[in-house]
Amino acid sequence: MDINYKEIFNKATKFHKEKKFESAEKLYNELLEHDSKNIDVILSIGSLYAEIKDFNKAQKYFEKGVKLRPDISFGYFNLGVLQQNLGKYHSAINNYKKSINIDDKNYYAYNNIAICYEKLEVYKESIYYFEKTINSNPKFLEAYINISIIYKKINDLSLAKSWLEKAIVLDNKYHKTYFTLASIYKNEDNFDAAIKFYEKSIELNSTHAYSYYNLGNIYREVREFEKAKSNYNKALKIKKDFLLCYTNLLLATAYSEKNEKYLDVAKNFSNNLPIYNSKIKQFNISNEKEIKVGFVSPDLRTHPVGYFIKELLNNLKKKNVKVYSYYNHYIKDSITQSIISDSEKFININKMNDDELINLIKKDELDILIDLAAITEGNKLTIFKNQCAPIQATWCGWVATTGLKEIDYIFGDPYVTPYQDQKNFSEKIAQLKNIWISLSKSTIPADVNFEVNNNNYVTFGSCNNICKINDTVINTWAAILKNVKNSKLILKYHTIFGDKYIKKNILDKFINSGAKEDQIIFEGNSPRKEYFEKFNNIDIALDPFPYNGGTTSFETSYMGVPMLTMRNDTCIMRYGESVNNNLKMSNWIAENTEDYIEKGITFANKDFLIKLKKENRNNALKSMLFDNLKYSDDYYSLLTKIIKK
């Protein structure tokens, strides 16, 4: 019996290591039939069930193990690991401590206690137990890395780096140490050092996808889009299902001047989205007369998407429409509250898994489900890949293809999505009559002051995301500044211009292109009222290309500032042409960079601009950019045309 037991147990553990779980399980159970109290088998089969995520069975065997042999440290340790994986951090800590009481040299237990405290955001205790881990095993590199991450979280970057430097002294060949060190230098805005250490991590481990990914993120942030795309592609070769990497590759491609492969990247992204085996196989179409419309977004709040849909949802509620809002964020503010009141059903899906959400939406029996995020942060395109409604569309947050054939329509207008561009979209183009979106006037501060700038020089301005300001844009804008005497350019965008590296990078490129240093004025974030009033200091807004300004173009127009934009055929974010055509400002749409420069120089006449600004503001307020009622009528017409209810 002893010989037979050893043979069977060894065979079972061999199958277990080879991940032949069914075969291993069968042999473990065979052994337990002969000896139901064999602690080695009990703990082994518990580990097997934990590995295949059958946590109930795993817990049953681990608890049986510690009951039979409360003197074995490993039993409590396994139970702690199981509870940690289930997110039961307090219970996990309790069992790890029991394990340590039996064997105080189990440094893995100290390390896991520290990780649990980190998850609970009890950082002081986490640091204490990481130090205990290192005292127990000074050569355990993961503990040095983990404690540095805690210090990074509490913004003690100096101590974070010092722990990593100790790890490098112990072993200067471990890629993860350099990877973590790079992230700390990135936090310090030391991009050169961050790039250096990510490259060192790659040198030591060329199959570490996250090193390439993070390196790509840095290059995207500093507007070196070709390098960003190259690193994202390297990461995807290693990890083909790296969905976040795909979305950032799409962002970099959109910002890049070489974006002709955007559709191919989008289709690859779509092909790697997971398919779930939904419990609900068929759609039960609602027999109600009302149109049931679902909106999925992380941005139903103070955010550009919130600014555009607030009044639309209020107006749709007054029509034959029931709105279902699926919100993928934790922030609730005044715009969120307004959307809640205008929704038939509002549900926060922030903590819901995809499978659960798919079944929930199918039960709501919608006529159409509309995505408001596309590839942007917090998107739920996996839901659309799994076809949650008979008709699906994308709109508002991103006017470029998602690559998903499961999304039937992209909502645009004659300018942002002309029908002749259908070949560049996986979705069928559906056009609103005049303009693709309308800014809710109720989201603009009521007490914004409008003034005309009477100084004796022309001030150009851009409040766009700096990633849109590529090298060709800089060359073009610099040429205008060079030829308009005493002119200035205000570049305003959030807090990014507080970053010395990025600011210097942009300024150097302007100077190298012929502009003077004192012509460029950098500004960061400001409260919304103050932000709008900044346009009082701007005479001409310069729209970047090929990726035009979106929300910024509406805010610019509201303040009467004329915007110079350029026609393009990239099929990505062609907002400027739509805005200016709806303002009857087609003469402010350049055909190419030469025309853009010529128009910028010609229009830079102060007397002309002072008069134009007053006219522009009046025209803008009467236009479709801000006519929320008329826009809602157009939107409702498009819905009824598509749904045919």
Secondary structure as UniProt FT lines:
FT   HELIX           2..17
FT   TURN            18..19
FT   HELIX           21..34
FT   TURN            36..37
FT   HELIX           39..51
FT   TURN            52..53
FT   HELIX           55..68
FT   TURN            70..71
FT   HELIX           73..85
FT   TURN            86..87
FT   HELIX           89..102
FT   TURN            104..105
FT   HELIX           107..119
FT   TURN            120..121
FT   HELIX           123..136
FT   TURN            138..139
FT   HELIX           141..153
FT   TURN            154..155
FT   HELIX           157..170
FT   TURN            172..173
FT   HELIX           175..187
FT   TURN            188..189
FT   HELIX           191..204
FT   TURN            206..207
FT   HELIX           209..221
FT   TURN            222..223
FT   HELIX           225..238
FT   TURN            240..241
FT   HELIX           243..255
FT   TURN            260..261
FT   HELIX           262..271
FT   STRAND          291..297
FT   HELIX           304..317
FT   TURN            318..320
FT   STRAND          321..327
FT   HELIX           334..341
FT   STRAND          345..348
FT   TURN            350..351
FT   HELIX           354..363
FT   STRAND          368..371
FT   TURN            374..375
FT   TURN            377..378
FT   HELIX           381..385
FT   STRAND          392..394
FT   TURN            405..406
FT   STRAND          409..412
FT   TURN            414..416
FT   HELIX           419..424
FT   STRAND          428..431
FT   HELIX           441..443
FT   TURN            446..447
FT   STRAND          459..462
FT   HELIX           466..468
FT   HELIX           471..483
FT   TURN            485..486
FT   STRAND          488..492
FT   TURN            494..495
FT   HELIX           496..498
FT   HELIX           500..512
FT   TURN            513..514
FT   HELIX           517..519
FT   STRAND          520..523
FT   HELIX           528..534
FT   HELIX           535..537
FT   STRAND          540..542
FT   HELIX           551..558
FT   TURN            559..560
FT   STRAND          563..566
FT   HELIX           575..582
FT   TURN            583..584
FT   HELIX           586..588
FT   STRAND          589..590
FT   HELIX           593..603
FT   HELIX           606..622
FT   TURN            624..626
FT   HELIX           628..643
//
